Amino acid sequence: MKKLKELYFLWGFLDINNTCHYQQTYFKQFEDQNCMENQEMISRFSLLLSFVSFYVTLFLTKNFPTSSKYIFHLMMMILLFIFLYVSKLMTFQYVPASVSHTMTILFISFLYIIVIANQLFSFELPSAMFYVLMSLVPIAFTLPPLVTLLINLFWAAIYAVIVHQQKPTLAFYEDVLALTIVLVISSMMGYFIGRTRAEQAFANERNNTLAKTLQQASITDQLTGLMNHRSFQSDYYELYDGCQQNKRHLGVIMLDIDKFKLFNDYYGHLEGDRCLSQIGHTIGSFTSQEISTYRFGGEEFVLLLRGTAASRTIAIAEKVRQKVYDLQITHEYSPAAPVVTVSIGVHVGFPPKHEKPMNFFDHADQAMYDSKHAGGNKVSVYKGAVLVEEKDEADSQESGA
């Protein structure tokens, strides 16, 4: 039963990934931006076929239509122009899927009604016009083959009933045979055209996903999951200019793991990597709309804060220091504490116009080195030529102990 269900969705809705969630695969993927050009080309090709069919039809009538017939022919031509507009409209992503597919089904049905009206009221368009329309439906419109088949089957049944009332038995059977052949061919055509479209859409989606993954990998540090130095470079200058123009605070929190070389020497590089990963993920937990987090390089990390007051920036720096301390990663060779700690430097203010952007950043770096020189496990704030050091009293007692 499960296999039949998969086959049903695979054939009926071109769900190539066998997920059985066609609304999240065929319809949405099919409207992917990368497929627009090819869909538009198919629609225009369909229009060309429609016009050719129309003029062939006029030629086959071989008579000058009366006023009522002339109006009918004119209506057919107008409908073909609408056909162009609607089929092209279906290729644009701004049309919601539910609306576009409803419009498609309504328009196809309207075309069928006009052609059947010709059969009922003898406007002298040949019966072949119905078959031409049936052939164009799977080519022109972005509907799954099962939906296309059901639409064609429904109108074919109505057409067969009308033909049965108008023609003798033998002619009726000939029409039914022709109708069946065209229906089968149009269904197969719809399946193969739709499958090609859907496969292209899925391929484009996979390529887009791969491209995004590669792009993300190029700006992400694999060990910590934080943005890397390359990403920091582009983000920092953009943020600096933005804060400068909008007269907003820019906060820089720079931190370095205390005595990390000793940690690596005594515990090994595998433990060193594990330590970096834990600290990186801890820092990453501070990421938000106003805070961006980066692994600057080696054992150095950076947090950039936009529009944040100085007091809040300092408080966040203290939280970072405390959270790293709370990890309780043993480091018995560190003079700062028996566990891994960080030295933090903070600089916050309005980016000045007369300074180079990296000078602003260097102030946080300078404050960080002052924290290290003072013994580590500290937060130092750069204020001009004065460095304000902040340290939690409870941690002071623990460090002293």
Residue pairs with C-beta under 8 A, 6 or more apart in sequence:
5 20
6 18
6 20
9 15
9 18
9 19
9 20
9 22
10 16
10 18
11 145
11 146
11 191
12 22
12 144
12 145
12 146
12 147
13 22
13 25
13 26
13 144
13 146
14 22
14 25
14 26
14 144
14 145
14 194
14 195
14 198
15 21
15 22
15 25
15 26
16 25
16 195
16 198
16 199
16 202
17 25
17 202
19 25
22 144
23 97
25 202
26 144
26 198
27 97
27 101
28 97
29 198
29 201
29 202
29 205
30 142
30 197
30 198
30 201
31 93
31 97
31 100
31 142
32 201
32 204
32 205
32 208
33 93
34 201
34 204
34 207
34 208
35 197
35 200
35 201
35 204
36 91
36 92
36 93
38 197
38 200
39 90
39 91
39 142
39 197
40 88
40 91
42 139
42 140
42 193
42 197
43 84
43 87
43 88
43 90
43 91
43 140
44 84
44 88
45 139
46 83
46 87
46 136
46 139
46 140
47 80
47 83
47 84
47 87
47 140
49 136
49 139
50 80
50 83
50 136
50 140
51 80
53 129
53 132
53 136
54 76
54 77
54 80
57 125
57 126
57 128
57 129
57 132
58 73
60 126
60 128
61 124
61 125
61 126
63 124
65 72
65 73
65 123
65 124
68 123
69 123
69 124
72 117
72 118
72 123
72 125
73 123
73 125
75 114
76 114
76 125
79 110
79 111
79 114
82 107
83 107
83 111
83 140
86 103
86 104
86 107
87 140
87 141
89 95
89 100
89 103
90 100
90 103
90 104
90 141
90 142
91 142
95 103
100 142
101 142
101 143
104 141
104 142
104 143
105 143
105 147
105 151
108 137
108 141
108 151
109 151
109 155
111 133
112 130
112 133
112 155
112 158
112 159
115 125
115 129
115 130
115 133
116 130
116 155
116 158
116 159
116 162
117 123
118 124
118 125
118 129
119 127
119 130
119 159
119 162
119 163
119 166
120 162
127 163
127 175
130 159
131 178
131 179
131 182
134 152
134 155
134 156
134 182
134 183
134 186
135 182
135 185
135 186
135 189
137 143
137 148
137 151
137 152
137 186
137 190
138 145
138 148
138 186
138 187
138 189
138 190
138 191
138 193
138 194
139 189
139 190
139 193
141 148
142 197
143 151
143 190
143 194
144 194
145 187
145 190
145 191
145 194
145 195
148 186
148 187
148 190
148 194
149 183
149 187
149 190
152 183
152 186
152 187
153 183
156 179
156 183
159 179
160 175
160 176
160 179
163 172
163 175
163 176
164 172
167 175
218 230
219 227
219 228
219 230
219 231
220 226
220 227
220 228
220 231
221 227
221 228
221 280
221 294
221 295
223 273
223 276
223 277
223 280
223 295
224 276
224 277
224 279
224 280
224 281
224 283
224 284
224 295
225 280
225 281
225 284
226 280
226 283
226 284
226 293
226 294
226 295
226 301
227 235
227 292
227 293
227 294
227 295
228 294
228 295
229 294
229 295
229 296
229 297
231 294
232 294
232 296
232 302
232 304
235 292
235 294
235 304
236 304
236 357
236 361
237 357
239 250
239 292
239 304
239 306
240 250
240 351
240 357
240 360
241 357
242 248
242 306
243 249
243 250
243 306
243 307
243 350
243 351
244 350
244 351
244 353
247 350
248 306
248 307
248 350
249 305
249 306
249 307
249 308
249 309
249 310
249 313
249 348
249 349
249 350
250 304
250 305
250 306
250 348
250 349
250 350
250 351
250 360
251 303
251 304
251 305
251 306
251 308
251 310
251 313
251 346
251 347
251 348
252 302
252 303
252 304
252 305
252 346
252 347
252 348
252 360
252 361
252 363
252 364
253 302
253 303
253 304
253 305
253 313
253 316
253 317
253 320
253 344
253 345
253 346
253 364
254 296
254 300
254 301
254 302
254 344
254 345
254 346
254 361
254 364
254 365
254 367
254 368
255 283
255 300
255 301
255 302
255 303
255 317
255 320
255 321
255 324
255 342
255 343
255 344
255 345
255 368
256 299
256 300
256 301
256 342
256 343
256 368
256 372
257 263
257 275
257 276
257 279
257 299
257 340
257 341
257 342
258 331
258 334
258 336
258 337
258 340
258 341
258 342
258 343
258 372
258 376
258 377
259 331
259 333
259 334
259 335
259 336
259 376
260 272
260 275
260 298
260 299
262 331
262 333
262 334
263 271
263 272
263 275
263 331
263 333
263 334
263 340
264 271
264 272
266 333
267 275
275 329
275 340
276 295
276 299
278 327
278 329
279 301
279 324
279 327
279 329
279 340
279 342
280 295
280 301
282 320
282 323
282 324
282 327
283 293
283 301
283 303
283 320
283 324
284 293
285 323
286 293
286 303
286 316
286 319
286 320
287 293
290 305
290 306
290 307
290 308
291 303
291 304
291 305
291 308
291 316
292 303
292 304
293 301
293 302
293 303
294 301
294 302
294 303
294 304
295 301
296 302
301 342
303 316
303 317
303 320
305 313
305 316
305 348
308 316
308 348
309 348
310 348
310 349
310 381
313 346
313 348
314 346
314 348
314 379
314 381
314 390
317 344
317 346
317 379
318 379
318 390
318 392
320 342
320 344
321 341
321 342
321 344
321 377
321 378
321 379
321 392
322 392
322 395
324 340
324 341
324 342
325 337
325 339
325 341
325 377
325 395
327 339
327 340
328 339
329 339
329 340
330 338
330 339
330 340
331 337
331 338
331 339
331 340
331 341
332 338
334 340
334 341
334 376
335 375
335 376
336 343
336 375
336 376
336 377
336 399
337 376
337 377
337 395
337 398
337 399
341 376
341 377
342 376
342 377
343 368
343 369
343 371
343 372
343 376
343 377
343 378
343 380
344 367
344 368
344 371
344 378
344 379
344 380
345 363
345 364
345 365
345 366
345 367
345 368
345 369
345 370
345 371
345 379
345 380
345 381
345 382
346 364
346 367
346 379
346 380
346 381
346 382
347 360
347 361
347 363
347 364
347 367
347 381
347 382
348 381
349 360
351 357
351 360
352 360
363 382
364 382
366 382
367 380
367 381
367 382
367 387
368 380
370 380
370 387
370 389
371 378
371 379
371 380
371 389
374 380
374 389
377 391
377 395
377 399
378 389
378 390
378 391
379 389
379 390
379 391
380 387
380 388
380 389
380 390
381 387
381 388
381 389
381 390
